[in-house]
Amino acid sequence: MKSADVAALRRGLDGQVLIPGEAGYDATRTVWNAMVDRRPAVIARCASASDVAAAVRFARANALEIGVRCGGHSVAGMSVPDGGIMLDLTPMAAVRVDPERRLARAQGGALLGAVDRATQPFGLATTAGNVSHTGVGGLTLGGGMGWVARQHGLTCDNVLSFEVVTADGELMCATESDNPDLFWGLRGGGGNFGVVTDFEFRLHHIGTAALVAELYYPAQDATAAMRAWRDLIPHAPRRATLTAWVGTAGVWPFLPPELHGRSVVSVGLVWVGDPSEGHDQITVLRSATPAAAERIRELSYLELQTMDDDREGHHQRRYWKGHYLRALDDAAIDAFIGRGAPAGTDEPDLLPAASLQAYGGAIADVADDATAFAQRDALVEFVASAAWTDPAEDEIRMANARSYGAAIEPFASGAYVNALADEGAQGVRRAYGAAKLARLGALKHRYDPENVFHLNHNIPPVTTE
Ligand SMILES: Cc1cc2nc3c(=O)[nH]c(=O)nc-3n(C[C@H](O)[C@H](O)[C@H](O)COP(=O)(O)OP(=O)(O)OC[C@H]3O[C@@H](n4cnc5c(N)ncnc54)[C@H](O)[C@@H]3O)c2cc1C
């Protein structure tokens, strides 16, 4: 790459161009997972769809690998190429709402919090994930699970149109009627088909209130509590999303001191809607097994959507293992509670925490072949997440998360593409299954035959001729 070419790129963009050593370069290449420390040769801070198109053409002319950054929350840090070009979409972060028509438009670099903040003054929302600094781009393109998904479907189910820059730098629109094959692939197929510069979402009237319940159990009561919780999943109303968690308790004021520093399980739910109706569900949950402690919070929907922002904040080292489970039998519950630890281990500090989040409801109403997302029959999503700060712990933390993932895998039915880390092609196969992957491969061949967009959970192009 010649400096004259970079100078030409600078002149051609509305946004900024950064190369190593320039002010802002290091801050822009830094993403959520502190394990990711890669150095793009050039960063194009795109301010418009035409900037994105120019940057894609520049990348191809200079044979540079392309990383596409929205929220920067891909666990594997897919958006940051070593030596390539990073298309930083964060300057394109605007959200516009049409409350009458219940529509929102979000630019390709918007964060989830911007969508919620723009829609909630009208009591409206579309499905968004649980941490507000996550990007609309990556989350929507891989599926998008959130607290109203059981009522209104995944985030990708609520997209009405995409504006996309394709691999040859053309701007296209994809809707149910305009390029419907691309519209299908963008709803679950990840960043494989182009750079989305604008999303149009359907909004729903959800009100502004929410309720969160967590009931905590020590190890000896965890099995009974988890089994009772599991039996409630098929009967839960759509406004409730059942949740479970296992991890090492901190010095939390709502827990008895004897549980601090111990492995504990919590079961609970998140309710979106009138809290007084949600309390009935907590009564059902509570009646099964007496808890050691409870944490019940009535809060606004915006508070719900930001309540984990600090705990899931930037600058920590991270590693995940995720699975979907179609059923949660007693052996799977034992594996969940065991945290992948060797039998007899009583040293929970270095073990990952894990969550279960119930699917079903409107997610399962959508026909399997209607979108590229492939796991609509999941009962629950499992994610084991390790977070630490000391690089000396990298190996043990990742090994423990892998052991935990391996302990759950015999019970799993697939994987969520947005929770994949370093599973490579095998993870992509687990996310889509053979038939859908074949259809996606043919679509990839149509829109990106040279696999220009390959820094993602990659779908290789497949020729059908
Ligand atoms: C703290 C945290 C909480 C999470 N919570 C949830 C949750 O509640 N529900 C859920 O479903 N998932 C959740 N996830 C997973 C999340 O969906 C993925 O990590 C997702 O990739 C994040 O998208 P991003 O835009 O922030 O990431 P980025 O790293 O910026 O992008 C990831 C990839 O997506 C593609 N991409 C991003 N934007 C575009 C675009 N505009 N056009 C084309 N391609 C694009 C690129 O291939 C890129 O490499 C969470 C992740 C984290 C770290």
The ligand as a Tripos MOL2 file, in Angstrom:
@<TRIPOS>MOLECULE
LIG
   53    58     1     0     0
SMALL
NO_CHARGES

@<TRIPOS>ATOM
      1 C1        -21.2060   -8.0240   26.4420 C.3       1 LIG1
      2 C2        -21.9280   -8.7580   25.3420 C.ar      1 LIG1
      3 C3        -23.2860   -8.9760   25.4390 C.ar      1 LIG1
      4 C4        -23.9610   -9.6450   24.4200 C.ar      1 LIG1
      5 N1        -25.3070   -9.8560   24.5450 N.ar      1 LIG1
      6 C5        -25.9690  -10.4350   23.5300 C.ar      1 LIG1
      7 C6        -27.3780  -10.5790   23.5920 C.ar      1 LIG1
      8 O1        -28.0160  -10.2060   24.5700 O.2       1 LIG1
      9 N2        -28.0120  -11.1430   22.5390 N.ar      1 LIG1
     10 C7        -27.3280  -11.5780   21.4280 C.ar      1 LIG1
     11 O2        -27.9690  -12.0670   20.5050 O.2       1 LIG1
     12 N3        -25.9950  -11.4720   21.3490 N.ar      1 LIG1
     13 C8        -25.3030  -10.9090   22.3680 C.ar      1 LIG1
     14 N4        -23.9430  -10.7930   22.2970 N.ar      1 LIG1
     15 C9        -23.2240  -11.3690   21.1470 C.3       1 LIG1
     16 C10       -23.1930  -10.3490   20.0170 C.3       1 LIG1
     17 O3        -24.3740  -10.4870   19.2700 O.3       1 LIG1
     18 C11       -21.9760  -10.5660   19.1210 C.3       1 LIG1
     19 O4        -20.7980  -10.4360   19.8770 O.3       1 LIG1
     20 C12       -21.9640   -9.6020   17.9550 C.3       1 LIG1
     21 O5        -20.9920  -10.0150   17.0200 O.3       1 LIG1
     22 C13       -21.6650   -8.1960   18.3970 C.3       1 LIG1
     23 O6        -21.8090   -7.3070   17.3400 O.3       1 LIG1
     24 P1        -20.9260   -5.9860   17.2930 P.3       1 LIG1
     25 O7        -21.4070   -5.1970   16.1510 O.co2     1 LIG1
     26 O8        -20.8730   -5.3510   18.6190 O.co2     1 LIG1
     27 O9        -19.4860   -6.6090   17.0230 O.3       1 LIG1
     28 P2        -18.3250   -6.3090   15.9790 P.3       1 LIG1
     29 O10       -17.1500   -6.9940   16.5470 O.co2     1 LIG1
     30 O11       -18.2230   -4.8760   15.6600 O.co2     1 LIG1
     31 O12       -18.8130   -7.0700   14.6960 O.3       1 LIG1
     32 C14       -18.8240   -8.4800   14.6680 C.3       1 LIG1
     33 C15       -18.9040   -8.9330   13.2230 C.3       1 LIG1
     34 O13       -20.2010   -8.6150   12.7280 O.3       1 LIG1
     35 C16       -20.1140   -8.1710   11.3870 C.3       1 LIG1
     36 N5        -20.6680   -6.8140   11.3300 N.ar      1 LIG1
     37 C17       -20.8640   -5.9400   12.3330 C.ar      1 LIG1
     38 N6        -21.5110   -4.8560   11.8720 N.ar      1 LIG1
     39 C18       -21.7160   -5.0460   10.5620 C.ar      1 LIG1
     40 C19       -22.3550   -4.2970    9.5430 C.ar      1 LIG1
     41 N7        -22.9220   -3.1260    9.7910 N.pl3     1 LIG1
     42 N8        -22.3770   -4.8170    8.2970 N.ar      1 LIG1
     43 C20       -21.8010   -6.0190    8.0260 C.ar      1 LIG1
     44 N9        -21.2010   -6.7670    8.9540 N.ar      1 LIG1
     45 C21       -21.1710   -6.2880   10.2070 C.ar      1 LIG1
     46 C22       -18.6640   -8.2730   10.9840 C.3       1 LIG1
     47 O14       -18.4650   -9.5210   10.3570 O.3       1 LIG1
     48 C23       -17.9320   -8.2370   12.2960 C.3       1 LIG1
     49 O15       -16.7140   -8.9320   12.2580 O.3       1 LIG1
     50 C24       -23.2450  -10.1070   23.2890 C.ar      1 LIG1
     51 C25       -21.8730   -9.8910   23.1960 C.ar      1 LIG1
     52 C26       -21.2160   -9.2330   24.2160 C.ar      1 LIG1
     53 C27       -19.7400   -9.0430   24.1220 C.3       1 LIG1
@<TRIPOS>BOND
     1     1     2 1
     2     2     3 ar
     3     2    52 ar
     4     3     4 ar
     5     4     5 ar
     6     4    50 ar
     7     5     6 ar
     8     6     7 ar
     9     6    13 1
    10     7     8 2
    11     7     9 ar
    12     9    10 ar
    13    10    11 2
    14    10    12 ar
    15    12    13 ar
    16    13    14 ar
    17    14    15 1
    18    14    50 ar
    19    15    16 1
    20    16    17 1
    21    16    18 1
    22    18    19 1
    23    18    20 1
    24    20    21 1
    25    20    22 1
    26    22    23 1
    27    23    24 1
    28    24    25 2
    29    24    26 1
    30    24    27 1
    31    27    28 1
    32    28    29 2
    33    28    30 1
    34    28    31 1
    35    31    32 1
    36    32    33 1
    37    33    34 1
    38    33    48 1
    39    34    35 1
    40    35    36 1
    41    35    46 1
    42    36    37 ar
    43    36    45 ar
    44    37    38 ar
    45    38    39 ar
    46    39    40 ar
    47    39    45 ar
    48    40    41 1
    49    40    42 ar
    50    42    43 ar
    51    43    44 ar
    52    44    45 ar
    53    46    47 1
    54    46    48 1
    55    48    49 1
    56    50    51 ar
    57    51    52 ar
    58    52    53 1
@<TRIPOS>SUBSTRUCTURE
     1 LIG1         1 GROUP 0 **** ****
